[in-house]
Amino acid sequence: MSTNNGGTVVNERKKKEPVFASSNGGAMQRSPADKPPFTLGDIKKAIPPHCFQRSVIKSFSYLVHDLVIAAGLLYFALVGIPALPAGMLRYIAWPLYWAAQGSVLTGVWVIGHECGHHAFSDYLLLDNIVGFILHSALLTPFFSWKYSHRRHHANTASMENDEVYVAKKKSALPWYTPYVFGNPVGRLVYIILQLTLAWPLYLAFNLSGQPYPRFTCHYDPYSPLYNDNERIQVIISDAGLLAVLFTLYKFTSSYGFWLVVRVYGVPVLIVSALFVLITYLHHTHLALPHYDSREWDWLRGALATMDRDYGVLNRILHNVTDTHVLHHIFPNMPHYHAMEATKAMRPVLGDYYKVDSTPIVKATFREAKECIYVEQGDRKGVYWYSNKF
């Protein structure tokens, strides 16, 4: 196809895809739902080959960098804050510590997540050891979540098979949904509960996950999430968490419950809140399609994600926020090449690449208002978010 004809095809596709206005202002064209005119191989060819290379030294340098900062913040909490005059300064210092430590530890969590994708090094055993230690320390069952998260990557945007943020049809919503999402107070309560309880409830009870015919739990080695070859590693994940919980118990016995909560508990809660927020906003937007089995394929599912701009947090979180589309296409690429690779692949993806720079707080409330359920569009097998009751 000539360049001229190619341009005609692109223009025709743009005319077909509706441009919708957000209730908070602004507009964005829907991502095309057609089979893309490029292949996975075309995307890979556009990316410099060195972006796919993993370096043990470079990966560890980022981890050590984060751990040094986390240690410095811990020293500030244990020594610096108690040295401050009692009163207002301490009340200001603790929230600053929590915000900083929670953000830095989320970066550590992201490196553990990278280990789960075998993106940390060329050595699977090393990736598993590092990821197991980091995630266990942050109360995440490394192997258990690694396997369920892998299934999410294998089935992104599939109405039948995706593992998390499974889009629901209007008929599947509980009766009280309009009362929760139809008013600002209900949406605020929903967001607060989502950021505080969604992660532990997902791990323990599969909340918001793909429905299974029986009880599903990330801590259960015989959960339907896992096959026989994965069960022993689920037990290892549980053992890692029990070891961390026992250590916390010993610290609590020696130094007091509230000190452990202030120094460790609150930052870990922020880690889980940030992680839930990031994943929610990656997969929830009016511009993103969902597919049933009539239309879904892996590449279209991988493209049905959204990059977001978190400002200064982009770098602290190792750009997991603004290179998520690339991550779904090449999950084993190390984070320190992701920005370069994203820039290289964008001309190939064209309208299939979506990025939203709406401030995160505003975007969170907007998506909670506008993306309640999915309904089928003009094309059978393709679904879009809606909030019409």
KEKE-3310 file (N, C-alpha, C; in steps of 0.2 Angstrom, whole numbers, plus 5000, padded with zeros to 4 digits):
npx = (5004:5003:5010:5001:4988:4988:4987:4974:4967:4969:4963:4950:4947:4948:4937:4927:4928:4921:4922:4922:4916:4922:4914:4921:4927:4937:4942:4943:4948:4941:4950:4955:4945:4947:4956:4973:4983:4996:5009:5015:5028:5031:5031:5041:5052:5053:5059:5074:5086:5094:5086:5079:5088:5094:5101:5111:5118:5114:5100:5101:5107:5097:5088:5096:5098:5085:5083:5093:5088:5076:5081:5087:5075:5069:5078:5076:5063:5065:5075:5076:5063:5058:5067:5063:5054:5041:5024:5017:5026:5030:5018:5017:5028:5027:5016:5023:5034:5027:5021:5033:5040:5031:5029:5043:5044:5034:5041:5051:5042:5038:5050:5050:5039:5043:5053:5045:5040:5052:5060:5071:5084:5094:5093:5083:5081:5088:5079:5067:5071:5075:5063:5054:5059:5058:5044:5038:5042:5035:5022:5016:5011:5023:5025:5012:5004:5012:5008:4994:4994:5001:4992:4982:4990:4990:4977:4972:4959:4949:4933:4928:4940:4950:4959:4958:4950:4939:4927:4911:4894:4879:4868:4873:4876:4875:4860:4861:4870:4868:4865:4877:4887:4881:4881:4892:4896:4895:4903:4915:4916:4917:4930:4939:4937:4941:4955:4960:4955:4954:4965:4970:4958:4956:4967:4963:4950:4947:4941:4934:4940:4941:4927:4925:4921:4921:4927:4940:4957:4972:4981:4979:4985:4978:4969:4958:4965:4978:4989:4994:5008:5012:5008:5017:5025:5016:5014:5027:5027:5017:5024:5034:5027:5022:5034:5038:5027:5029:5041:5037:5029:5038:5045:5035:5032:5044:5046:5034:5017:5011:5023:5028:5017:5017:5030:5031:5018:5009:5016:5016:5003:5001:5008:5000:4989:4993:4997:4985:4978:4986:4984:4971:4968:4976:4968:4955:4945:4936:4940:4945:4943:4934:4933:4923:4924:4922:4929:4941:4958:4976:4985:4976:4970:4981:4984:4973:4975:4980:4992:4997:5000:5009:5017:5030:5031:5032:5045:5050:5042:5048:5043:5033:5020:5019:5022:5015:5007:5017:5023:5013:5014:5028:5032:5043:5053:5066:5063:5071:5073:5061:5055:5062:5059:5045:5044:5049:5040:5028:5025:5022:5011:5001:4985:4981:4988:4986:4987:4984:4985:4978:4976:4980:4971:4959:4957:4954:4942:4934:4934:4928:4916:4912:4915:4907:4900:4900:4894:4888:4895:4892:4898:4897:4903:4912:4915:4911:4914:4901:4890:4876:4861)
npy = (4994:5011:5026:5037:5030:5023:5034:5038:5027:5028:5041:5038:5029:5037:5045:5036:5032:5038:5054:5059:5069:5073:5073:5081:5090:5093:5081:5066:5054:5039:5023:5014:5000:4990:4977:4979:4988:4984:4972:4963:4960:4971:4982:4978:4979:4993:4997:5001:4988:4987:4990:4979:4972:4966:4970:4965:4973:4986:4985:4981:4993:5002:4997:4997:5011:5015:5008:5014:5027:5024:5019:5030:5038:5030:5032:5045:5045:5037:5044:5057:5063:5061:5070:5082:5097:5094:5094:5104:5103:5089:5083:5087:5082:5068:5064:5069:5060:5048:5049:5051:5039:5029:5031:5029:5016:5010:5011:5002:4991:4990:4986:4973:4968:4969:4959:4948:4947:4943:4953:4959:4953:4942:4930:4918:4912:4921:4932:4928:4926:4939:4946:4938:4942:4956:4958:4950:4957:4968:4963:4956:4942:4934:4924:4919:4930:4933:4923:4924:4937:4936:4929:4939:4948:4940:4940:4952:4965:4956:4951:4938:4932:4940:4944:4954:4969:4967:4970:4974:4970:4980:4973:4965:4972:4976:4981:4993:5001:5013:5022:5023:5027:5037:5049:5062:5060:5046:5041:5046:5039:5026:5027:5029:5017:5008:5011:5008:4995:4987:4980:4970:4963:4958:4949:4940:4936:4937:4949:4959:4952:4939:4929:4913:4896:4891:4895:4907:4911:4920:4915:4902:4887:4877:4884:4889:4897:4892:4880:4862:4863:4875:4876:4873:4884:4894:4890:4893:4907:4910:4906:4915:4927:4924:4924:4937:4943:4937:4943:4956:4955:4952:4964:4973:4968:4972:4986:4992:4994:5005:5012:5003:5003:5017:5018:5008:5002:5012:5017:5005:5003:5014:5010:5000:5007:5016:5006:5000:5012:5015:5004:5003:5015:5013:5004:5009:5019:5030:5029:5017:5000:4985:4967:4953:4936:4935:4945:4947:4948:4944:4955:4966:4967:4970:4982:4989:4998:5012:5025:5035:5051:5055:5065:5070:5058:5049:5046:5041:5030:5022:5024:5016:5020:5029:5021:5010:5004:5000:4991:4981:4975:4971:4964:4959:4968:4979:4992:5003:5005:5008:5021:5026:5015:5017:5029:5026:5017:5023:5030:5019:5013:5023:5029:5019:5020:5027:5040:5049:5065:5070:5078:5067:5065:5072:5064:5051:5053:5057:5045:5036:5041:5040:5028:5015:5003:4992:4993:4986:4992:4999:4989:4971:4962:4971:4982:4996:5008:5015:5026:5027:5026)
npz = (5000:4996:5002:5001:5000:5012:5021:5018:5022:5036:5039:5036:5045:5057:5055:5057:5071:5086:5093:5109:5122:5138:5155:5163:5155:5140:5127:5119:5106:5103:5105:5091:5086:5077:5069:5071:5058:5059:5065:5079:5077:5068:5078:5086:5077:5076:5088:5096:5096:5108:5119:5123:5130:5146:5161:5174:5183:5181:5184:5197:5202:5202:5211:5223:5224:5227:5239:5247:5248:5255:5267:5272:5274:5283:5294:5296:5301:5313:5320:5317:5317:5331:5337:5334:5340:5351:5345:5332:5322:5322:5319:5306:5300:5300:5291:5279:5279:5278:5265:5257:5260:5256:5243:5238:5242:5234:5222:5224:5225:5212:5205:5210:5204:5191:5192:5193:5180:5173:5169:5176:5176:5166:5172:5178:5190:5199:5197:5203:5216:5220:5218:5226:5239:5239:5237:5247:5258:5257:5259:5249:5240:5231:5221:5220:5215:5204:5195:5193:5189:5177:5169:5168:5159:5148:5144:5143:5143:5139:5139:5144:5150:5156:5171:5181:5185:5177:5165:5168:5162:5161:5166:5175:5186:5204:5212:5219:5213:5205:5215:5222:5213:5207:5214:5221:5234:5236:5226:5231:5243:5238:5231:5241:5248:5239:5237:5249:5253:5242:5237:5247:5248:5236:5235:5245:5243:5230:5225:5213:5203:5190:5189:5197:5198:5211:5228:5228:5231:5233:5242:5244:5239:5231:5224:5211:5203:5200:5193:5195:5194:5199:5213:5223:5224:5227:5240:5245:5243:5253:5265:5265:5267:5280:5287:5287:5293:5306:5309:5310:5321:5331:5331:5335:5348:5354:5352:5351:5346:5339:5335:5325:5316:5312:5306:5297:5294:5289:5277:5269:5267:5259:5248:5243:5240:5230:5220:5217:5212:5201:5193:5191:5184:5172:5165:5164:5156:5145:5132:5130:5123:5126:5123:5118:5115:5101:5095:5102:5102:5106:5104:5101:5114:5122:5118:5122:5133:5144:5145:5158:5166:5180:5184:5195:5201:5191:5188:5201:5202:5192:5179:5177:5176:5165:5154:5151:5141:5132:5141:5142:5129:5128:5141:5147:5146:5153:5164:5163:5150:5145:5142:5131:5122:5121:5115:5102:5097:5096:5083:5075:5081:5081:5081:5089:5101:5117:5128:5143:5150:5160:5177:5190:5202:5197:5186:5192:5200:5189:5181:5190:5189:5176:5170:5173:5169:5154:5138:5123:5107:5091:5084:5085:5098:5103:5116:5126:5139:5150:5158:5159:5167)
capx = (5000:5007:5009:4995:4983:4989:4985:4967:4964:4969:4958:4943:4946:4947:4930:4923:4929:4918:4926:4918:4918:4922:4910:4925:4930:4942:4940:4948:4945:4941:4955:4952:4944:4948:4962:4978:4987:5003:5010:5020:5035:5032:5032:5048:5057:5054:5062:5081:5088:5097:5080:5077:5093:5093:5108:5110:5121:5110:5094:5103:5109:5090:5086:5100:5096:5078:5084:5096:5083:5071:5084:5087:5069:5068:5082:5073:5057:5067:5079:5075:5056:5058:5071:5059:5050:5034:5019:5015:5032:5030:5012:5018:5034:5025:5013:5028:5037:5023:5020:5039:5042:5026:5031:5049:5043:5031:5046:5054:5037:5038:5055:5048:5034:5048:5056:5039:5040:5058:5063:5076:5090:5094:5093:5076:5082:5089:5073:5063:5074:5074:5056:5051:5061:5055:5037:5036:5044:5029:5016:5013:5013:5026:5023:5004:5002:5015:5005:4988:4996:5003:4985:4980:4993:4988:4970:4969:4953:4944:4927:4928:4946:4954:4959:4957:4946:4934:4922:4904:4888:4874:4864:4877:4878:4870:4854:4863:4876:4867:4865:4884:4891:4877:4882:4899:4898:4895:4910:4921:4917:4920:4937:4942:4937:4945:4962:4962:4953:4953:4971:4969:4952:4957:4971:4960:4943:4946:4936:4935:4943:4937:4923:4927:4915:4922:4931:4946:4961:4979:4985:4977:4988:4973:4964:4958:4970:4984:4989:4998:5016:5012:5006:5022:5027:5011:5016:5033:5024:5014:5029:5037:5023:5022:5040:5038:5022:5032:5046:5033:5026:5044:5046:5029:5033:5050:5046:5027:5012:5010:5029:5028:5012:5019:5036:5030:5012:5006:5019:5014:4996:5001:5010:4995:4984:4996:4997:4978:4976:4989:4982:4964:4968:4978:4963:4948:4945:4931:4943:4947:4938:4934:4931:4922:4927:4921:4933:4947:4965:4980:4988:4971:4970:4987:4984:4968:4977:4981:4997:4995:5006:5009:5021:5036:5030:5034:5052:5050:5039:5052:5040:5027:5014:5018:5025:5011:5006:5023:5024:5008:5016:5034:5032:5050:5058:5067:5060:5076:5073:5054:5053:5065:5055:5038:5044:5051:5035:5022:5023:5019:5004:4997:4979:4981:4992:4983:4990:4980:4989:4974:4979:4977:4965:4954:4955:4951:4935:4931:4933:4923:4909:4910:4916:4903:4899:4901:4889:4891:4894:4890:4901:4896:4909:4916:4911:4914:4912:4896:4887:4869:4856)
capy = (5000:5017:5031:5040:5026:5022:5040:5038:5022:5031:5046:5035:5026:5042:5047:5031:5032:5044:5059:5060:5074:5071:5077:5086:5094:5089:5076:5061:5050:5032:5019:5010:4993:4986:4973:4984:4986:4982:4966:4963:4961:4978:4986:4976:4982:5000:4998:4999:4981:4987:4991:4972:4969:4966:4971:4964:4978:4992:4983:4982:5000:5006:4994:5000:5018:5015:5005:5019:5032:5021:5018:5037:5040:5027:5035:5051:5043:5035:5048:5064:5066:5062:5075:5088:5099:5091:5098:5105:5100:5082:5082:5089:5077:5061:5063:5069:5054:5043:5050:5050:5032:5025:5032:5026:5008:5008:5010:4995:4986:4990:4982:4966:4966:4968:4952:4943:4947:4941:4959:4961:4950:4936:4924:4917:4911:4928:4937:4925:4927:4946:4947:4935:4945:4962:4958:4948:4962:4973:4959:4954:4935:4935:4919:4919:4936:4933:4919:4927:4943:4933:4928:4946:4950:4935:4940:4959:4967:4950:4950:4932:4929:4944:4942:4959:4975:4963:4975:4971:4973:4983:4968:4961:4976:4976:4986:4999:5004:5020:5026:5024:5031:5043:5056:5063:5057:5039:5040:5047:5033:5021:5028:5028:5010:5005:5012:5005:4988:4983:4975:4964:4959:4954:4943:4935:4934:4938:4954:4962:4947:4935:4925:4906:4892:4890:4900:4909:4915:4920:4911:4895:4883:4874:4889:4888:4902:4889:4873:4858:4865:4881:4876:4873:4891:4897:4889:4897:4914:4910:4906:4922:4932:4922:4926:4944:4944:4935:4948:4962:4954:4953:4972:4976:4966:4976:4993:4995:4993:5011:5014:4999:5006:5023:5018:5003:5000:5017:5017:4999:5005:5019:5006:4996:5012:5018:5001:5000:5017:5015:4998:5005:5020:5010:5000:5012:5025:5029:5028:5010:4995:4978:4963:4947:4931:4936:4950:4948:4944:4946:4962:4971:4967:4973:4990:4992:5001:5019:5028:5041:5056:5056:5070:5068:5051:5045:5044:5038:5023:5019:5025:5011:5024:5032:5017:5004:5001:4996:4985:4975:4972:4968:4964:4957:4974:4982:4999:5009:5006:5009:5027:5026:5011:5020:5034:5023:5013:5027:5031:5013:5012:5029:5030:5014:5022:5032:5043:5054:5069:5073:5077:5060:5066:5073:5058:5046:5055:5056:5038:5033:5044:5039:5021:5011:4997:4992:4991:4984:4997:4997:4983:4966:4959:4976:4985:5003:5010:5020:5027:5029:5022)
capz = (5000:4995:5008:5000:5002:5019:5024:5016:5027:5043:5039:5036:5052:5061:5054:5060:5078:5088:5098:5115:5127:5145:5159:5166:5150:5136:5122:5116:5101:5105:5102:5085:5088:5071:5069:5069:5052:5060:5069:5085:5073:5066:5083:5088:5073:5077:5094:5096:5099:5115:5123:5125:5134:5153:5164:5181:5186:5180:5188:5205:5204:5203:5217:5228:5224:5231:5246:5251:5250:5260:5273:5274:5276:5290:5299:5298:5306:5320:5324:5315:5319:5338:5339:5333:5346:5351:5343:5325:5317:5322:5315:5299:5298:5299:5284:5274:5279:5275:5258:5253:5260:5253:5235:5236:5242:5228:5217:5226:5223:5204:5203:5212:5199:5186:5193:5191:5172:5171:5166:5180:5173:5161:5176:5181:5198:5202:5197:5207:5223:5222:5218:5232:5245:5239:5237:5253:5263:5256:5261:5243:5239:5225:5216:5219:5211:5198:5190:5191:5185:5170:5166:5166:5153:5143:5142:5144:5139:5137:5144:5147:5153:5160:5178:5185:5182:5172:5164:5169:5158:5165:5169:5180:5192:5209:5212:5222:5209:5203:5221:5224:5208:5204:5217:5223:5241:5235:5222:5236:5248:5233:5229:5248:5250:5233:5238:5256:5254:5236:5236:5252:5247:5230:5236:5250:5241:5222:5224:5206:5199:5186:5193:5196:5201:5218:5232:5225:5235:5231:5248:5244:5233:5227:5221:5203:5199:5199:5191:5199:5194:5203:5219:5228:5224:5231:5247:5247:5244:5260:5270:5265:5271:5287:5290:5287:5299:5312:5311:5313:5328:5336:5332:5339:5355:5357:5351:5352:5340:5335:5331:5319:5312:5309:5302:5292:5292:5284:5270:5265:5265:5253:5242:5240:5237:5224:5215:5215:5208:5195:5188:5189:5179:5166:5162:5165:5152:5140:5126:5129:5121:5129:5118:5119:5111:5094:5093:5106:5101:5111:5102:5103:5121:5125:5116:5126:5140:5144:5149:5162:5168:5187:5186:5198:5203:5185:5189:5207:5201:5187:5173:5176:5175:5158:5148:5153:5135:5131:5146:5140:5123:5130:5148:5150:5144:5159:5165:5161:5142:5143:5139:5124:5117:5120:5110:5096:5094:5095:5076:5072:5084:5079:5085:5094:5107:5121:5134:5146:5155:5165:5183:5193:5206:5193:5182:5197:5201:5182:5179:5194:5187:5169:5168:5177:5165:5147:5133:5116:5103:5084:5081:5089:5101:5105:5122:5128:5145:5150:5165:5158:5171)
cpx = (5004:5005:5002:4989:4982:4986:4977:4964:4964:4964:4951:4942:4945:4940:4926:4923:4926:4923:4921:4920:4917:4918:4914:4929:4935:4938:4945:4945:4946:4947:4952:4951:4945:4955:4968:4981:4994:5003:5015:5027:5036:5034:5039:5053:5058:5058:5069:5082:5090:5092:5078:5082:5093:5100:5107:5113:5117:5103:5096:5104:5102:5088:5090:5099:5090:5079:5088:5092:5078:5074:5085:5081:5067:5072:5079:5067:5059:5071:5077:5068:5056:5062:5068:5055:5043:5029:5018:5020:5031:5024:5013:5023:5031:5021:5018:5032:5033:5022:5027:5041:5037:5028:5037:5048:5039:5035:5049:5049:5037:5044:5054:5044:5038:5051:5051:5038:5047:5061:5069:5083:5089:5093:5087:5076:5083:5083:5068:5065:5073:5067:5052:5053:5058:5047:5034:5037:5038:5022:5012:5016:5016:5024:5016:5002:5005:5011:4998:4989:4998:4997:4982:4983:4992:4981:4967:4964:4948:4939:4926:4934:4951:4954:4957:4953:4942:4928:4915:4899:4883:4870:4867:4878:4873:4865:4856:4868:4874:4867:4873:4888:4887:4877:4889:4901:4899:4902:4916:4922:4920:4927:4941:4942:4941:4952:4964:4961:4954:4959:4970:4963:4952:4961:4967:4954:4942:4941:4938:4938:4939:4933:4925:4921:4916:4926:4938:4950:4968:4983:4983:4980:4984:4968:4964:4962:4976:4984:4994:5006:5017:5011:5011:5025:5022:5012:5022:5031:5021:5019:5033:5033:5022:5028:5040:5033:5025:5037:5043:5031:5032:5045:5041:5030:5039:5049:5039:5023:5012:5017:5029:5023:5014:5025:5035:5023:5009:5010:5017:5007:4996:5004:5005:4990:4987:4996:4990:4976:4979:4986:4974:4964:4971:4973:4956:4948:4939:4933:4945:4942:4939:4931:4928:4925:4927:4926:4940:4953:4970:4983:4982:4970:4975:4987:4978:4969:4979:4987:4995:5001:5005:5014:5028:5036:5032:5041:5053:5047:5042:5047:5035:5021:5013:5021:5021:5009:5011:5024:5019:5011:5023:5035:5039:5055:5059:5065:5064:5076:5066:5052:5056:5061:5048:5039:5045:5045:5028:5020:5020:5012:4999:4991:4978:4984:4988:4987:4985:4984:4984:4976:4976:4971:4959:4952:4952:4944:4931:4929:4928:4916:4907:4910:4913:4902:4900:4895:4891:4890:4891:4892:4900:4903:4914:4912:4915:4911:4906:4894:4880:4865:4849)
cpy = (5006:5021:5035:5036:5024:5028:5040:5033:5025:5036:5043:5032:5031:5045:5042:5031:5039:5048:5060:5065:5071:5076:5083:5091:5090:5084:5072:5056:5043:5028:5015:5003:4988:4982:4978:4982:4985:4976:4967:4964:4968:4983:4984:4979:4989:5002:4996:4992:4981:4988:4984:4969:4971:4966:4970:4970:4984:4991:4984:4989:5004:5003:4997:5007:5019:5013:5010:5024:5030:5021:5025:5040:5037:5030:5042:5050:5041:5040:5056:5067:5066:5068:5082:5091:5096:5096:5098:5102:5093:5080:5083:5084:5070:5060:5064:5063:5048:5043:5049:5042:5028:5026:5028:5018:5006:5007:5003:4989:4985:4986:4975:4964:4965:4961:4947:4942:4945:4946:4961:4959:4944:4929:4923:4916:4917:4932:4934:4926:4934:4948:4945:4939:4952:4962:4955:4953:4968:4969:4958:4947:4935:4930:4919:4924:4936:4929:4922:4934:4941:4932:4934:4948:4946:4936:4948:4961:4962:4950:4944:4930:4933:4943:4948:4965:4972:4968:4971:4974:4976:4978:4964:4965:4975:4982:4993:5003:5011:5024:5027:5028:5037:5049:5056:5060:5049:5037:5041:5041:5027:5021:5026:5020:5006:5005:5009:4997:4984:4977:4969:4960:4955:4948:4938:4932:4935:4944:4958:4958:4943:4930:4917:4902:4890:4896:4901:4913:4914:4916:4904:4891:4879:4878:4888:4892:4898:4882:4869:4860:4871:4881:4876:4880:4895:4896:4893:4904:4915:4910:4912:4927:4930:4924:4933:4946:4943:4941:4955:4961:4955:4961:4975:4974:4970:4983:4996:4995:4999:5014:5010:5001:5012:5023:5013:5002:5005:5017:5011:5000:5010:5015:5003:5001:5014:5013:5000:5005:5017:5010:5000:5010:5018:5007:5003:5018:5024:5028:5021:5005:4989:4974:4956:4942:4931:4941:4950:4944:4947:4953:4967:4972:4971:4981:4993:4995:5008:5021:5034:5045:5057:5061:5068:5061:5046:5042:5039:5031:5020:5019:5019:5014:5027:5028:5010:5001:4997:4990:4979:4972:4969:4968:4962:4962:4977:4989:5004:5010:5008:5015:5028:5021:5013:5025:5032:5019:5017:5029:5025:5012:5017:5030:5025:5015:5028:5034:5049:5058:5073:5073:5071:5061:5067:5067:5052:5047:5055:5049:5034:5035:5041:5032:5016:5004:4997:4990:4990:4991:4995:4991:4977:4963:4964:4981:4991:5005:5015:5021:5029:5024:5024)
cpz = (5000:5002:5008:5002:5009:5023:5023:5021:5034:5044:5039:5042:5057:5061:5058:5068:5081:5093:5103:5119:5134:5149:5162:5161:5146:5131:5120:5112:5104:5101:5096:5088:5083:5073:5067:5062:5053:5065:5075:5082:5071:5072:5086:5084:5074:5083:5094:5099:5107:5120:5126:5130:5142:5156:5172:5185:5186:5184:5195:5207:5205:5210:5223:5229:5229:5238:5250:5253:5255:5267:5276:5277:5283:5295:5301:5303:5313:5324:5323:5318:5327:5341:5338:5339:5345:5349:5335:5321:5317:5318:5308:5296:5296:5293:5278:5274:5276:5267:5254:5254:5256:5245:5234:5237:5237:5222:5218:5224:5215:5202:5205:5207:5193:5186:5191:5183:5169:5167:5170:5178:5168:5165:5180:5188:5201:5202:5202:5215:5225:5222:5224:5238:5245:5240:5244:5259:5263:5256:5254:5241:5232:5220:5214:5214:5204:5193:5189:5187:5178:5166:5164:5159:5147:5140:5143:5140:5137:5142:5147:5151:5156:5167:5182:5181:5176:5171:5164:5164:5163:5169:5175:5186:5197:5209:5215:5219:5207:5209:5224:5219:5205:5208:5220:5229:5240:5231:5227:5240:5244:5232:5236:5249:5245:5235:5245:5256:5248:5235:5241:5250:5241:5231:5240:5247:5233:5221:5217:5201:5194:5190:5192:5200:5208:5221:5229:5229:5233:5236:5248:5238:5229:5224:5214:5199:5197:5197:5196:5200:5198:5210:5225:5229:5228:5239:5250:5248:5251:5265:5270:5269:5278:5291:5291:5293:5306:5314:5313:5320:5333:5337:5336:5346:5358:5357:5351:5345:5336:5332:5325:5314:5308:5304:5296:5289:5287:5277:5266:5263:5259:5247:5239:5237:5230:5218:5213:5210:5201:5190:5186:5183:5172:5162:5162:5161:5147:5133:5124:5128:5125:5123:5121:5114:5103:5091:5096:5102:5105:5110:5104:5110:5124:5123:5119:5133:5139:5148:5152:5164:5175:5189:5189:5199:5197:5186:5195:5206:5195:5181:5172:5174:5168:5152:5149:5146:5132:5135:5144:5134:5124:5137:5151:5148:5151:5159:5162:5153:5140:5139:5132:5119:5116:5114:5103:5093:5093:5088:5073:5075:5082:5083:5090:5101:5110:5127:5136:5151:5160:5172:5187:5197:5202:5189:5186:5198:5194:5180:5183:5192:5181:5167:5173:5175:5158:5144:5126:5111:5096:5082:5087:5092:5104:5110:5124:5135:5145:5157:5165:5162:5169)
residu = (MET:SER:THR:ASN:ASN:GLY:GLY:THR:VAL:VAL:ASN:GLU:ARG:LYS:LYS:LYS:GLU:PRO:VAL:PHE:ALA:SER:SER:ASN:GLY:GLY:ALA:MET:GLN:ARG:SER:PRO:ALA:ASP:LYS:PRO:PRO:PHE:THR:LEU:GLY:ASP:ILE:LYS:LYS:ALA:ILE:PRO:PRO:HIS:CYS:PHE:GLN:ARG:SER:VAL:ILE:LYS:SER:PHE:SER:TYR:LEU:VAL:HIS:ASP:LEU:VAL:ILE:ALA:ALA:GLY:LEU:LEU:TYR:PHE:ALA:LEU:VAL:GLY:ILE:PRO:ALA:LEU:PRO:ALA:GLY:MET:LEU:ARG:TYR:ILE:ALA:TRP:PRO:LEU:TYR:TRP:ALA:ALA:GLN:GLY:SER:VAL:LEU:THR:GLY:VAL:TRP:VAL:ILE:GLY:HIS:GLU:CYS:GLY:HIS:HIS:ALA:PHE:SER:ASP:TYR:LEU:LEU:LEU:ASP:ASN:ILE:VAL:GLY:PHE:ILE:LEU:HIS:SER:ALA:LEU:LEU:THR:PRO:PHE:PHE:SER:TRP:LYS:TYR:SER:HIS:ARG:ARG:HIS:HIS:ALA:ASN:THR:ALA:SER:MET:GLU:ASN:ASP:GLU:VAL:TYR:VAL:ALA:LYS:LYS:LYS:SER:ALA:LEU:PRO:TRP:TYR:THR:PRO:TYR:VAL:PHE:GLY:ASN:PRO:VAL:GLY:ARG:LEU:VAL:TYR:ILE:ILE:LEU:GLN:LEU:THR:LEU:ALA:TRP:PRO:LEU:TYR:LEU:ALA:PHE:ASN:LEU:SER:GLY:GLN:PRO:TYR:PRO:ARG:PHE:THR:CYS:HIS:TYR:ASP:PRO:TYR:SER:PRO:LEU:TYR:ASN:ASP:ASN:GLU:ARG:ILE:GLN:VAL:ILE:ILE:SER:ASP:ALA:GLY:LEU:LEU:ALA:VAL:LEU:PHE:THR:LEU:TYR:LYS:PHE:THR:SER:SER:TYR:GLY:PHE:TRP:LEU:VAL:VAL:ARG:VAL:TYR:GLY:VAL:PRO:VAL:LEU:ILE:VAL:SER:ALA:LEU:PHE:VAL:LEU:ILE:THR:TYR:LEU:HIS:HIS:THR:HIS:LEU:ALA:LEU:PRO:HIS:TYR:ASP:SER:ARG:GLU:TRP:ASP:TRP:LEU:ARG:GLY:ALA:LEU:ALA:THR:MET:ASP:ARG:ASP:TYR:GLY:VAL:LEU:ASN:ARG:ILE:LEU:HIS:ASN:VAL:THR:ASP:THR:HIS:VAL:LEU:HIS:HIS:ILE:PHE:PRO:ASN:MET:PRO:HIS:TYR:HIS:ALA:MET:GLU:ALA:THR:LYS:ALA:MET:ARG:PRO:VAL:LEU:GLY:ASP:TYR:TYR:LYS:VAL:ASP:SER:THR:PRO:ILE:VAL:LYS:ALA:THR:PHE:ARG:GLU:ALA:LYS:GLU:CYS:ILE:TYR:VAL:GLU:GLN:GLY:ASP:ARG:LYS:GLY:VAL:TYR:TRP:TYR:SER:ASN:LYS:PHE)
# end
